[in-house]
Amino acid sequence: MPLVLVLASLLVPALLFAAAAWQNRIDVMREGADSIVRTTLILQEHARKVFETQELALARVDDRVRDLTWDQIAAPETSAFLAHLREPYEQAVSIWVADRDGVVRAGSQPWDPAVTIADREFFRLHAAGDPGPLVSDAYRGRITAVASFALSRRRSTPDGRFDGTIHVALSPDYFSRFFAEAAPPVRHAAALTRADGAVLARDPPNGPARLGPASPLMQAIARNSEGGFERGISSVDGQERLFAYRRLGNWPLHVSFGVEMHELVARWRRNLVLYGGVAIGASMLLLLASSLAIQRARAERAASTRLAATIEELKRETAGREAAETRVRQAQRLEALGQLAGGIAHDVNNVLQAAASGARLIQRRPAEADQVKRLAGMVLEASERGASVARRLLAFARQGELRAAAVEARAMLEDLAEVLRHTLGAGIEVRLAVAAPLPPLHADKGQLETVLLNLATNARDAMEAGGVLTLSAGEERFEARNPAGLPPGSYLRLSVADTGAGMDAATLARASEPFFTTKPPGRGTGLGLAMARGFAEQSGGTLAIGSAPGRGTTVTLWLPRSEIAERAPAPDFALAARGAPRVLLVDDEPLVRETLAAELAERGWRVEQVSEGPAALAVLQSVEEPFDLLVTDLSMPGMNGLALIRAARRQLPGLPAVLLTGLVGDGTAAQTALAEAMRGGPFALLRKPIDARDLAARAEALLQPEEAG
């Protein structure tokens, strides 16, 4: 008996230690993989935004010089325009316009006229044909002497012959600095790579200029060019890494981020030291208990009882701690995703503002430009669809403004059922079960239709052999206590039910978690149900899922009944009645500011534009004719829009102000600042992208005399 106790004192802690060590290794590797994927997504979004911005800059240069002769292009005014265009972009080294012989005719910096770019890779490719926008190999600028790579486009004569190039030289160091700032504090390798293996930027900076086809990254890209997560041994330094990569839109470019395996193993080994200490301590306690048990049988039984109780308590505490840590990690992940979605939507709204304003300006050109107007209409429609995407992102982050209105549920479901009958396939029967009559519900119709369409698509995927999809609606009234957990009131219940395979209890418990999906890779993101729940809760309702294996799935949304009739849209600005208003427009994004100013000026406004808060205050103080209205963006470096409004009203008390934003958080500080702006004078908040008609209508209301209210 004593020998058994001694052996148990040594073996039990050793086995517990081995099990805990193995589980911790799994956890460390999983958390490392999650961190690598998140970092890669951040690098992808940043790089894609940079290339989209610079492609817009190239388009502006092309528009500027398209109808000019080479003598006009060589005039100082063109180079001054290029220098002004490049100035706000930290990633841009220089912008150049070269003729068909490779001679530089205009540039953002002074240059030697004897230097040509005829031997550059991108110039030769453009001269041979029209491959569209190109991203060149890395090189050192002959004029700037700065490491660069080019984003270029071809210039052609009216009959299609090659007539030179326009290119912007981008800084690899800019991307390397961002890679270093965005990466977690571990030894890593991040890179921006062309599809042919040319390395444009990397962190750390040392390494070959090109990856061979045998490198793990190039092999992974050959298997799946869109992106993935891999493990391999680097052909550069021989280190084994976990890495992820993503493609940048339609460009033949990829960002990649990897962490050395020994970094993760070292983290695991540090945890083993702690576990080893616990195991040794437990062994000592068990040995002491065994020694006392040998001396005294009664003490042995008592010690054994206390030890069992201690182990059980440790198990409960460990389970509770692990559950708490899991909840904290999930909350942090959701918060990070919300912040990322809000930031992306903010940047998307700024781009859409410029595109939509430019498209509206083109649409209002003379009637003979029918083709241009048709294309502008397509751009405007695409911008509105992009704005809808941004609103859905903000709904997921619970920061967006839902454009709720009265929605006739029956008519909406009938239209949706008709669409689904033609799109889900012949094996799916679509049925409609709607109680009549139904009062209208109160929600954002566009986002509600998107949610129902996503649910219908999920239902189709669950019925691989065919089945029945049922869309139903009805009215319910809840008292103080109800199964849905909603406040008392009237709600409309919308359900999407299928006769598919159903879900077991474990899958059902995780069904609405972000990024959880049972679909094969490439067929689902795992965000559909999470965004549907976020939409329902932000709309004042809720979502519930019912399912069982072999009995199908039913997803139910409860949305509040509409109690308020729709208001007619506000009229356009009454210029004839009050004359052209004098407006100060402030926005740090040049494309947004210039296109919006042009759209307002076309309506007869007198617009003066500046790019930052301090400059706006200087203009307000210096001009003799006062401004009627201040229109400012919220998110600007240095002084934001709310701070500018407060400072402007100290100079001009009661100055009417309109705040434009792609995103406004719901924090206490933000709400307090908005409330202060509303008390200080006439004030309105508009969300990008905006139509000049909406801004004009809101300005008309702000500029009405007080007695008119």
C-alpha positions in Angstrom: 0.0 0.0 0.0 2.8 2.6 0.8 4.5 1.8 -2.5 1.2 2.3 -4.4 0.8 5.7 -2.7 4.3 6.8 -3.6 3.9 5.7 -7.2 0.6 7.5 -7.4 2.2 10.7 -5.9 4.7 10.7 -8.8 2.6 9.4 -11.8 -0.6 11.3 -11.3 0.9 14.8 -11.4 3.2 13.7 -14.3 0.1 12.5 -16.3 -1.8 15.7 -15.5 1.3 17.8 -16.4 1.6 15.9 -19.8 -2.1 16.4 -20.6 -2.1 20.1 -19.6 1.1 20.6 -21.6 -0.4 19.0 -24.8 -3.6 21.0 -24.5 -1.7 24.2 -24.0 0.4 23.5 -27.1 -2.8 23.2 -29.1 -4.2 26.4 -27.7 -0.9 28.3 -28.3 -0.8 27.2 -32.0 -4.5 28.0 -32.5 -4.1 31.5 -31.0 -1.0 32.1 -33.1 -2.8 31.0 -36.3 -5.7 33.4 -35.5 -3.3 36.3 -34.9 -1.5 35.6 -38.2 -4.8 35.5 -40.2 -6.1 38.7 -38.6 -2.8 40.6 -39.3 -2.8 39.4 -42.9 -6.4 40.8 -43.3 -5.3 44.1 -41.9 -2.3 44.3 -44.3 -4.6 43.3 -47.3 -7.1 46.1 -46.5 -4.4 48.7 -46.1 -2.6 47.8 -49.3 -5.8 47.6 -51.3 -6.8 51.0 -50.2 -3.4 52.4 -51.2 -3.6 51.0 -54.7 -7.2 52.1 -55.2 -6.2 55.6 -54.2 -3.2 55.8 -56.5 -5.2 54.3 -59.4 -7.7 57.2 -58.9 -4.7 59.6 -58.9 -3.5 58.2 -62.3 -7.0 58.6 -63.7 -7.0 62.3 -62.6 -3.7 62.8 -64.3 -5.0 61.1 -67.5 -8.1 63.3 -67.5 -5.9 66.4 -67.0 -3.5 65.7 -69.9 -5.7 63.7 -72.3 -6.5 66.6 -74.7 -3.2 68.5 -74.3 -0.3 68.6 -76.9 3.1 67.6 -75.7 4.2 71.2 -75.5 1.2 72.0 -73.3 2.0 68.9 -71.1 5.6 70.1 -70.8 4.4 73.5 -69.5 5.3 74.2 -65.8 1.6 74.2 -64.9 1.3 70.4 -65.5 4.3 69.6 -63.3 2.9 71.9 -60.6 -0.4 70.0 -60.8 1.5 66.7 -60.4 3.4 68.0 -57.4 0.2 69.2 -55.7 -1.5 65.8 -56.4 1.3 63.8 -54.9 1.8 65.9 -51.8 -0.9 64.4 -49.5 0.1 60.8 -50.3 3.0 59.6 -48.1 3.2 56.4 -50.1 3.8 58.2 -53.4 7.5 59.1 -54.2 6.8 60.8 -57.5 4.3 61.1 -60.5 5.6 61.2 -64.1 4.2 61.7 -67.7 6.5 60.3 -70.4 6.2 60.4 -74.2 6.4 57.5 -76.7 10.2 57.6 -76.6 10.4 57.4 -72.8 11.4 61.0 -72.4 9.8 62.6 -69.2 7.7 65.6 -70.2 6.1 66.4 -66.8 6.8 65.4 -63.2 6.1 66.1 -59.6 9.9 66.8 -59.0 12.6 68.5 -61.1 14.3 66.1 -63.5 17.2 65.8 -66.0 15.6 66.0 -69.6 18.3 63.6 -70.8 17.1 60.8 -68.6 14.6 58.4 -70.2 12.5 55.5 -68.9 12.3 53.6 -72.2 14.1 50.6 -70.7 11.8 50.3 -67.7 9.8 47.0 -67.6 6.4 48.7 -67.4 7.2 51.1 -70.3 8.2 48.2 -72.6 5.0 46.3 -71.7 2.8 49.3 -72.4 4.6 50.0 -75.7 3.9 46.4 -76.8 0.2 46.5 -76.1 -2.4 47.7 -73.6 -2.3 45.4 -70.6 -4.2 47.9 -68.4 -2.8 49.3 -65.1 0.6 47.6 -64.3 2.6 47.1 -61.1 6.3 47.1 -62.0 9.3 45.3 -60.4 11.2 47.2 -57.7 13.9 49.6 -58.9 15.8 52.7 -57.7 14.6 56.0 -59.2 17.0 57.6 -61.6 15.8 61.1 -60.7 14.7 60.6 -57.0 17.4 58.0 -56.2 14.7 56.4 -54.0 13.8 52.7 -53.9 10.5 52.5 -55.7 8.1 50.4 -57.8 5.6 51.8 -60.3 1.9 51.8 -60.8 1.4 52.8 -64.5 -1.1 53.1 -67.3 -0.7 53.6 -71.1 -1.5 56.7 -73.1 -2.9 56.2 -76.6 -3.5 58.4 -79.6 -7.2 58.7 -80.9 -6.4 55.9 -83.4 -5.0 53.6 -80.7 -1.3 54.0 -81.2 1.1 54.0 -78.2 1.7 57.6 -77.0 3.6 57.2 -73.8 2.9 56.4 -70.1 1.7 57.9 -66.8 3.1 56.3 -63.7 3.3 56.9 -60.0 6.4 55.7 -58.1 5.4 54.0 -54.8 7.7 53.7 -51.8 8.4 50.1 -50.6 9.7 51.7 -47.3 6.1 53.0 -46.7 4.7 49.5 -46.9 7.5 48.0 -44.8 6.9 50.6 -42.0 3.2 49.7 -42.0 4.0 46.0 -41.9 6.2 46.6 -38.8 3.6 48.7 -37.0 0.7 46.3 -37.7 2.5 43.1 -36.8 2.2 41.6 -33.2 5.4 41.8 -31.1 7.0 38.6 -32.3 9.6 37.7 -34.9 7.8 37.7 -38.2 8.1 38.1 -42.0 5.7 40.2 -44.0 5.8 41.0 -47.7 4.1 42.5 -50.7 4.8 40.2 -53.6 3.8 40.1 -57.3 2.3 36.9 -58.7 5.6 36.2 -60.6 7.6 36.2 -57.3 9.0 39.7 -57.4 9.2 41.1 -53.9 8.1 44.8 -53.8 8.3 45.4 -50.0 9.1 43.3 -46.9 9.6 43.5 -43.2 12.3 42.8 -42.1 13.9 44.5 -45.1 16.7 41.9 -45.8 16.0 39.2 -48.3 16.1 38.3 -52.0 14.4 40.5 -54.6 12.4 37.6 -56.1 11.0 34.3 -54.7 11.5 31.2 -56.8 8.7 28.8 -57.7 9.9 26.3 -55.0 9.3 28.8 -52.1 6.3 27.8 -49.9 4.5 31.1 -50.6 4.7 30.7 -54.4 3.6 27.1 -54.2 0.6 28.1 -52.1 -0.3 30.9 -54.6 -0.1 28.4 -57.5 -2.6 26.2 -55.7 -5.0 29.0 -54.7 -4.3 32.5 -55.8 -7.0 34.1 -53.7 -5.5 33.4 -50.3 -4.9 30.7 -47.6 -3.1 29.6 -44.5 0.0 27.4 -44.8 3.0 25.9 -43.0 6.3 25.6 -44.6 10.1 26.0 -44.5 11.3 29.3 -46.0 13.6 29.1 -49.0 15.2 32.4 -47.8 16.4 31.6 -44.3 15.4 28.0 -43.8 13.1 28.8 -40.9 9.8 26.9 -40.5 6.8 29.3 -40.4 3.1 29.4 -40.2 1.9 32.0 -42.7 -1.2 33.4 -44.4 -1.5 35.3 -47.7 -4.3 37.3 -49.4 -4.7 38.6 -53.0 -5.2 42.4 -53.5 -8.4 42.7 -55.5 -7.8 42.2 -59.2 -4.2 43.1 -59.1 -1.6 40.3 -59.4 -0.3 41.2 -55.9 -0.4 39.3 -52.6 0.4 40.3 -49.0 1.7 37.6 -46.7 2.5 37.5 -43.0 4.2 34.6 -41.2 5.6 33.8 -37.7 8.4 31.4 -37.0 7.4 28.2 -35.4 10.0 28.4 -32.7 8.4 31.7 -31.5 5.2 29.8 -30.8 7.1 26.9 -29.3 9.1 29.2 -27.1 5.8 30.7 -25.8 4.5 27.2 -25.1 7.7 26.3 -23.2 7.4 29.3 -21.0 3.9 28.0 -20.1 5.5 24.6 -19.3 7.6 26.2 -16.6 4.5 27.3 -14.8 2.8 24.0 -15.2 5.9 22.2 -14.1 6.0 24.2 -10.9 2.4 23.3 -10.2 3.1 19.6 -10.9 6.2 19.5 -8.6 4.2 21.2 -5.9 1.4 18.7 -6.3 3.9 15.8 -6.2 5.5 17.2 -3.0 2.1 17.4 -1.4 1.2 13.9 -2.4 4.5 12.5 -1.1 3.9 14.3 2.2 0.4 12.8 2.4 1.8 9.4 1.6 4.4 9.6 4.3 1.8 10.6 6.9 -0.4 7.8 5.7 2.3 5.2 6.3 2.8 6.4 9.9 -0.9 6.7 10.7 -3.7 4.9 8.9 -6.4 7.3 10.2 -4.4 10.3 9.0 -3.9 8.6 5.6 -7.7 8.3 5.1 -8.2 11.9 6.2 -5.4 13.2 3.9 -6.8 11.2 1.0 -10.2 12.8 1.5 -8.8 16.3 1.7 -6.6 15.7 -1.4 -9.6 14.5 -3.4 -11.6 17.5 -2.4 -8.7 19.8 -3.3 -8.3 18.2 -6.7 -12.0 18.6 -7.4 -11.9 22.2 -6.4 -8.9 22.8 -8.6 -10.8 21.2 -11.5 -13.8 23.5 -11.0 -11.6 26.6 -10.7 -9.7 25.6 -13.8 -12.9 25.0 -15.7 -14.4 28.3 -14.5 -11.2 30.2 -15.4 -11.0 28.7 -18.9 -14.6 29.5 -19.5 -14.0 33.1 -18.4 -10.9 33.4 -20.5 -12.8 32.1 -23.5 -15.6 34.7 -23.0 -13.0 37.5 -22.7 -11.2 36.4 -25.9 -14.5 36.2 -27.8 -15.5 39.7 -26.5 -12.1 41.1 -27.5 -12.4 39.5 -30.9 -15.9 40.9 -31.5 -14.7 44.4 -30.4 -11.7 44.2 -32.8 -14.0 43.1 -35.6 -16.4 45.8 -34.9 -13.7 48.5 -34.9 -12.2 47.0 -38.2 -15.6 47.0 -39.8 -16.3 50.6 -38.7 -12.9 51.7 -40.1 -13.4 50.0 -43.4 -16.9 51.4 -43.8 -15.5 54.9 -43.0 -12.9 54.7 -45.8 -15.4 53.1 -48.2 -17.9 55.9 -47.6 -15.2 58.5 -48.4 -14.4 56.8 -51.7 -18.1 56.4 -52.5 -18.7 60.1 -51.7 -16.2 61.2 -54.4 -17.4 58.6 -56.9 -21.1 59.4 -56.4 -20.6 63.2 -56.6 -18.5 62.9 -59.8 -21.1 60.6 -61.3 -23.9 63.1 -60.5 -21.9 65.9 -62.1 -21.4 63.9 -65.3 -25.1 63.0 -65.4 -26.1 66.6 -65.4 -24.0 67.4 -68.5 -25.7 68.3 -71.8 -28.1 65.8 -73.4 -25.8 64.9 -76.3 -23.5 63.0 -73.9 -26.0 60.2 -73.5 -23.3 57.5 -73.4 -21.4 59.4 -70.7 -24.6 59.9 -68.7 -25.4 56.2 -69.0 -22.0 55.2 -67.7 -22.3 57.8 -64.9 -25.6 56.3 -63.9 -23.9 52.9 -63.7 -21.1 54.4 -61.4 -23.8 56.1 -59.3 -25.7 52.8 -58.9 -22.5 51.0 -58.0 -21.7 53.8 -55.4 -25.2 53.3 -53.8 -24.6 49.6 -53.6 -21.2 50.2 -52.0 -22.9 52.5 -49.5 -25.3 49.6 -48.7 -22.4 47.3 -48.1 -20.9 49.9 -45.7 -24.2 50.2 -43.8 -24.2 46.4 -43.4 -20.7 46.5 -42.0 -21.7 49.2 -39.6 -24.8 47.2 -38.6 -22.5 44.2 -37.7 -20.3 46.6 -35.7 -23.5 48.2 -34.2 -22.3 51.6 -35.2 -24.2 52.3 -38.4 -27.3 54.3 -39.0 -30.2 52.1 -40.2 -32.5 53.9 -42.5 -35.7 52.5 -41.0 -39.1 53.2 -42.6 -42.5 51.5 -42.8 -42.2 48.2 -44.8 -45.2 46.2 -46.1 -44.1 42.7 -45.1 -46.6 40.8 -47.4 -45.6 42.7 -50.6 -41.9 42.3 -49.8 -42.1 38.6 -49.1 -44.2 38.0 -52.3 -41.5 39.8 -54.4 -38.7 37.9 -52.6 -40.5 34.5 -53.2 -40.8 35.3 -56.9 -37.1 36.0 -57.1 -36.2 32.9 -55.2 -38.3 30.6 -57.3 -36.2 31.6 -60.3 -32.8 31.5 -58.5 -32.7 28.6 -56.0 -33.1 25.8 -58.5 -35.7 23.4 -59.7 -35.3 21.1 -56.7 -36.4 23.8 -54.2 -40.1 24.5 -53.8 -40.8 28.0 -52.4 -43.9 28.5 -50.3 -45.5 31.6 -48.8 -47.5 31.6 -45.6 -48.5 35.2 -44.7 -51.4 36.1 -42.4 -53.7 38.8 -43.8 -54.1 41.6 -43.2 -50.7 42.6 -41.7 -49.6 46.1 -40.4 -46.3 47.5 -41.7 -43.1 46.8 -39.8 -40.4 49.4 -39.0 -36.9 48.5 -40.4 -34.4 49.3 -43.1 -36.0 47.6 -46.1 -32.7 47.1 -48.1 -30.9 45.5 -45.2 -33.9 43.4 -44.3 -34.2 42.0 -47.8 -30.4 41.2 -47.7 -30.8 39.3 -44.4 -33.8 37.3 -45.8 -31.9 36.5 -49.0 -28.9 35.3 -47.0 -31.2 33.1 -44.9 -32.8 31.7 -48.0 -29.4 30.9 -49.5 -28.4 29.1 -46.2 -31.6 27.1 -46.4 -30.9 26.1 -50.0 -27.4 24.9 -49.1 -28.9 22.8 -46.3 -31.2 21.0 -48.8 -28.7 19.4 -51.2 -31.2 16.9 -52.4 -34.0 19.4 -52.7 -36.9 20.3 -50.4 -39.3 23.0 -49.3 -38.4 26.6 -48.4 -41.2 28.4 -46.5 -41.4 32.2 -46.0 -43.9 33.2 -43.4 -45.1 36.3 -41.5 -47.5 37.1 -38.8 -48.2 39.7 -36.0 -47.5 39.0 -32.3 -48.0 41.1 -29.2 -45.8 40.6 -26.2 -46.5 41.4 -22.6 -43.9 42.2 -19.9 -42.5 38.6 -19.9 -42.1 36.7 -23.2 -39.8 33.9 -24.6 -38.2 36.3 -27.1 -37.0 38.6 -24.3 -38.4 41.7 -26.0 -40.0 44.8 -24.5 -43.8 44.8 -24.4 -45.4 45.8 -27.7 -46.5 44.7 -31.1 -44.1 43.0 -33.4 -44.1 41.3 -36.8 -42.6 37.8 -37.0 -40.8 36.8 -40.2 -39.6 33.2 -40.6 -37.5 31.3 -43.1 -37.9 27.5 -42.7 -36.4 24.6 -44.6 -36.7 20.9 -44.7 -33.0 20.2 -44.7 -30.6 18.2 -42.6 -31.0 20.4 -39.5 -28.3 21.0 -36.8 -27.3 19.2 -33.7 -27.2 21.0 -30.3 -23.5 21.8 -30.5 -23.8 23.3 -33.9 -26.9 25.2 -33.0 -25.2 26.7 -30.0 -22.5 28.3 -32.2 -24.6 29.0 -35.3 -24.6 32.8 -34.9 -21.0 33.2 -33.8 -18.9 35.3 -36.2 -16.8 33.2 -38.6 -18.4 29.9 -37.5 -19.6 27.9 -40.5 -20.1 24.2 -41.4 -19.8 24.9 -45.1 -16.7 23.7 -47.1 -13.8 26.3 -47.5 -14.7 29.0 -50.1 -18.5 28.5 -49.7 -19.2 30.6 -46.7 -17.7 33.3 -44.4 -19.7 32.5 -41.2 -20.9 36.1 -40.9 -24.4 35.7 -42.3 -26.3 34.8 -39.1 -24.1 37.1 -37.0 -25.0 40.1 -39.2 -28.6 39.0 -39.2 -28.7 39.0 -35.4 -26.9 42.3 -35.3 -29.5 43.9 -37.7 -32.5 42.5 -35.8 -31.2 43.8 -32.4 -30.2 47.2 -33.8 -33.7 47.5 -35.3 -35.3 46.9 -31.9 -36.1 43.3 -32.3 -34.4 39.9 -32.0 -33.5 36.7 -33.8 -34.0 33.0 -32.8 -33.0 29.7 -34.4 -34.8 26.4 -34.1 -33.3 23.2 -35.5 -32.9 19.5 -34.9 -31.1 16.7 -36.9 -33.4 15.5 -39.7 -36.1 18.1 -38.9 -34.8 21.1 -40.8 -34.1 24.6 -39.5 -36.3 27.7 -38.9 -34.8 31.2 -38.4 -37.3 33.7 -36.9 -36.9 37.5 -36.7 -39.1 39.7 -34.6 -39.2 43.4 -35.8 -41.2 46.2 -34.3 -44.5 47.3 -35.9 -44.4 50.7 -37.6 -46.4 53.3 -35.7 -45.3 56.4 -37.7 -46.3 57.3 -41.2 -43.6 58.1 -43.7 -42.6 61.7 -44.3 -42.3 63.1 -47.8 -38.7 63.9 -48.8 -37.4 67.4 -48.1 -37.5 69.8 -51.1 -34.3 71.1 -52.8 -32.6 74.2 -51.5 -34.7 77.3 -52.3 -32.0 79.3 -54.1 -34.5 81.6 -55.8 -36.1 82.6 -52.5 -32.9 83.3 -50.5 -30.1 83.7 -53.0 -26.9 81.7 -53.3 -25.6 80.8 -49.8 -21.9 81.3 -49.0 -20.4 78.0 -47.6 -17.1 77.0 -46.1 -16.4 73.3 -47.0 -13.7 71.5 -44.9 -12.5 67.9 -45.7 -9.0 66.4 -45.6 -9.7 64.0 -48.5 -9.0 66.0 -51.7 -11.2 63.8 -54.0 -14.2 64.0 -51.6 -13.8 67.8 -51.1 -13.3 68.7 -54.7 -16.1 66.6 -56.1 -18.6 67.7 -53.5 -17.6 71.4 -53.9 -18.1 71.0 -57.7 -21.5 69.5 -57.2 -22.6 72.3 -54.8 -21.2 75.0 -57.1 -23.2 73.6 -60.0 -26.3 74.2 -57.8 -25.4 77.9 -57.5 -23.7 77.8 -54.1 -20.6 80.0 -53.4 -18.2 77.5 -52.0 -14.7 78.0 -50.5 -12.9 74.8 -49.6 -10.0 74.1 -47.2 -8.4 70.8 -46.1 -8.0 71.2 -42.3 -9.5 72.8 -39.2 -6.8 75.5 -38.5 -6.9 76.8 -42.1 -10.7 77.0 -41.9 -10.5 79.1 -38.7 -8.1 81.4 -40.4 -10.4 81.9 -43.4 -13.4 82.6 -41.1 -11.4 85.3 -39.3 -10.0 86.9 -42.4 -12.9 87.3 -44.9 -15.0 90.4 -45.0 -18.2 88.7 -46.2 -19.4 86.3 -43.5 -20.2 82.7 -44.3 -23.8 81.4 -44.1 -22.9 77.8 -43.3 -20.0 75.6 -42.2 -19.8 72.1 -43.8 -17.1 69.9 -42.3 -16.0 66.3 -42.2 -15.8 64.6 -38.7 -12.7 62.5 -39.0 -9.7 64.7 -39.9 -6.1 64.7 -38.5 -5.3 67.2 -35.8 -8.6 69.0 -35.3 -11.7 66.9 -36.0 -15.0 68.3 -37.2 -16.6 68.7 -33.8 -13.6 70.6 -32.4 -13.7 72.8 -35.5 -17.4 73.6 -35.0 -16.8 74.6 -31.4 -13.8 76.8 -32.3 -15.7 78.4 -35.2 -18.7 79.3 -33.0 -16.3 81.0 -30.6 -15.5 83.4 -33.5 -19.0 83.5 -35.0 -21.6 82.5 -32.3 -24.6 80.6 -33.6 -22.9 79.7 -37.0 -25.0 77.0 -38.7 -23.0 73.8 -39.2 -23.4 70.5 -41.0 -21.2 67.5 -39.9 -20.4 64.9 -42.6 -19.2 61.5 -41.5 -18.7 57.9 -42.7 -18.9 56.6 -39.1 -20.0 58.0 -35.7 -19.3 55.8 -32.7 -21.9 55.3 -30.0 -19.6 56.0 -27.1 -20.5 58.4 -24.3 -17.9 61.0 -25.2 -19.1 61.1 -28.9 -22.7 61.5 -27.8 -21.8 64.3 -25.4 -19.8 66.1 -28.1 -22.7 65.9 -30.6 -25.2 67.1 -28.0 -22.9 70.1 -27.3 -22.8 70.9 -31.1 -26.6 70.8 -31.3 -26.9 73.3 -28.4 -24.4 75.7 -29.8 -26.4 76.7 -32.9 -28.3 75.2 -35.9 -26.7 71.8 -36.5 -27.2 68.7 -38.7 -25.5 65.3 -39.0 -25.3 63.6 -42.5 -23.7 60.3 -43.2 -21.6 59.8 -46.3 -22.1 59.2 -49.2 -24.5 62.1 -49.5 -26.5 63.6 -52.4 -26.1 67.4 -52.8 -29.9 67.5 -52.7 -30.0 66.1 -49.2 -27.3 68.6 -48.1 -29.2 71.4 -49.7 -32.5 70.4 -48.1 -30.8 70.1 -44.6 -29.1 73.5 -45.1 -32.4 75.1 -46.1 -33.9 74.0 -42.7 -30.8 75.2 -40.8 -30.9 78.7 -42.5 -34.6 79.3 -41.8 -35.2 82.2 -39.4 -36.2 81.2 -35.9 -39.7 82.6 -36.1 -40.4 80.2 -39.0 -40.1 77.3 -36.6 
